[in-house]
Amino acid sequence: MNVERKKVVTHSPAETRQLAAELLRELRPGAVLALHGDLGAGKTCFVQGLAAALGVHQAVSSPTFVLIHEYPGTPPLYHADLYRIRDADDALGLGIEEYFKSDGITVIEWAERAAELLPPDTWHLTFEVGADLTERTITIECPNLNRNS
């Protein structure tokens, strides 16, 4: 599968949330997004933007202790945080693979902890803190979905 790659620089949390809303237009129900980056790099901010664009009206926070939050939307949003797990076996114990078969959009923070479980058409987004505290460089790697067909 071919992969498209692009880099986007945002200069505020609002711009990071806006990027998520814009990206939502390209996502289909069943999409899986793997978010990579250090603590505080903007991953949860990005998920907040997706949730708002999906019409989620409740507060969105990182599910560090619960591990997976489900938000009703059209389609639903499933937000997982694998920071506290050790490996793919722990992720399997959570039932993460069931979300990959859903009609919702599944977003996984710290996805590298279960990399071997991710579907081949997973979108990978890497977040890096920029020159100042509000700047983020976000690298988006998405499967080439042959958008012309």
C-alpha positions as CSV (number, residue, x, y, z in Angstrom):
1,M,0.0,0.0,0.0
2,N,1.3,3.4,-0.9
3,V,1.5,6.0,1.8
4,E,1.1,9.7,1.5
5,R,3.1,11.9,3.8
6,K,2.7,15.6,4.7
7,K,3.9,17.9,7.4
8,V,1.8,20.7,8.9
9,V,2.9,23.3,11.4
10,T,0.3,24.7,13.8
11,H,0.9,27.7,16.0
12,S,-1.7,27.3,18.7
13,P,-4.0,24.6,20.3
14,A,-6.8,26.1,18.3
15,E,-4.9,25.5,15.0
16,T,-4.2,21.9,16.1
17,R,-7.9,21.4,16.8
18,Q,-8.8,23.0,13.4
19,L,-6.3,20.6,11.6
20,A,-8.2,17.7,13.2
21,A,-11.5,19.0,12.0
22,E,-10.1,19.4,8.5
23,L,-8.6,15.9,8.5
24,L,-12.0,14.5,9.6
25,R,-13.3,15.2,6.0
26,E,-10.9,12.6,4.7
27,L,-11.7,9.9,7.3
28,R,-14.2,7.2,6.7
29,P,-16.1,5.2,9.4
30,G,-13.7,2.5,10.6
31,A,-10.6,4.7,10.3
32,V,-7.8,4.1,12.8
33,L,-5.4,6.9,13.7
34,A,-2.2,6.2,15.6
35,L,-0.9,9.2,17.4
36,H,2.8,9.4,18.3
37,G,4.7,12.0,20.3
38,D,6.0,12.9,23.7
39,L,3.9,13.9,26.6
40,G,2.4,17.4,26.0
41,A,3.0,17.3,22.2
42,G,-0.6,18.0,21.3
43,K,-2.1,14.5,20.8
44,T,-5.1,15.0,23.1
45,C,-5.6,18.5,21.8
46,F,-5.9,17.0,18.3
47,V,-8.5,14.4,19.6
48,Q,-10.5,17.3,21.1
49,G,-10.7,18.8,17.6
50,L,-11.9,15.6,16.1
51,A,-14.5,15.2,18.8
52,A,-15.8,18.8,18.4
53,A,-16.0,18.3,14.6
54,L,-18.1,15.1,15.2
55,G,-20.5,17.0,17.5
56,V,-19.3,15.6,20.8
57,H,-20.5,18.0,23.5
58,Q,-18.7,16.5,26.5
59,A,-15.2,17.3,27.7
60,V,-12.5,15.2,26.0
61,S,-9.5,14.3,28.0
62,S,-6.8,11.6,27.7
63,P,-8.1,8.3,29.0
64,T,-4.9,7.5,30.8
65,F,-6.5,5.6,33.6
66,V,-9.7,4.4,31.9
67,L,-7.6,3.5,28.8
68,I,-10.5,3.9,26.3
69,H,-13.3,6.6,26.1
70,E,-16.2,6.2,23.8
71,Y,-17.9,9.4,22.6
72,P,-21.2,9.4,20.7
73,G,-21.0,11.1,17.4
74,T,-21.6,10.5,13.7
75,P,-19.6,8.4,13.5
76,P,-18.7,7.5,17.1
77,L,-15.2,8.4,18.4
78,Y,-13.2,5.8,20.3
79,H,-10.2,7.4,22.1
80,A,-7.6,5.0,23.5
81,D,-4.4,5.9,25.5
82,L,-1.9,3.0,25.7
83,Y,0.6,4.9,27.8
84,R,0.1,2.6,30.8
85,I,0.2,-0.7,29.0
86,R,3.4,-2.7,28.4
87,D,2.8,-4.3,25.1
88,A,0.4,-5.7,22.5
89,D,-0.8,-8.5,24.8
90,D,-2.0,-5.9,27.2
91,A,-3.8,-4.1,24.4
92,L,-5.5,-7.3,23.3
93,G,-6.7,-7.7,26.9
94,L,-8.5,-4.3,26.5
95,G,-10.3,-5.6,23.4
96,I,-8.6,-2.9,21.3
97,E,-9.0,-5.0,18.1
98,E,-12.8,-4.9,18.4
99,Y,-12.6,-1.1,17.9
100,F,-10.7,-1.7,14.6
101,K,-13.8,-3.5,13.2
102,S,-16.2,-0.8,14.3
103,D,-18.0,1.8,12.3
104,G,-16.5,4.6,14.4
105,I,-13.2,6.4,14.2
106,T,-10.6,5.0,16.6
107,V,-7.8,7.2,17.8
108,I,-4.9,5.7,19.8
109,E,-2.4,7.7,21.7
110,W,0.9,5.8,22.3
111,A,0.0,3.4,19.5
112,E,3.5,2.2,19.2
113,R,2.9,0.0,22.3
114,A,0.6,-2.1,20.2
115,A,2.1,-1.5,16.7
116,E,1.8,-5.1,15.5
117,L,-2.0,-5.0,16.1
118,L,-2.7,-1.9,14.0
119,P,-4.5,-2.5,10.7
120,P,-2.4,-1.9,7.6
121,D,-4.5,1.2,6.6
122,T,-3.9,3.0,9.9
123,W,-3.1,6.7,9.7
124,H,0.0,7.7,11.6
125,L,0.3,11.2,13.0
126,T,3.6,12.2,14.8
127,F,3.5,15.3,17.0
128,E,6.6,17.3,17.8
129,V,6.9,20.5,19.9
130,G,8.2,23.4,17.8
131,A,10.4,26.4,18.4
132,D,8.0,27.8,21.0
133,L,5.6,26.2,23.4
134,T,2.6,26.6,21.2
135,E,4.1,25.5,17.9
136,R,3.6,21.9,16.7
137,T,4.9,20.1,13.7
138,I,2.6,17.3,12.8
139,T,3.6,14.7,10.3
140,I,0.6,12.8,8.8
141,E,1.2,9.5,7.1
142,C,-2.0,8.1,5.5
143,P,-2.7,5.2,3.2
144,N,-3.2,6.3,-0.4
145,L,-6.8,5.5,-0.7
146,N,-7.0,6.1,-4.4
147,R,-9.2,9.1,-3.9
148,N,-10.2,9.2,-7.6
149,S,-12.1,6.0,-7.5
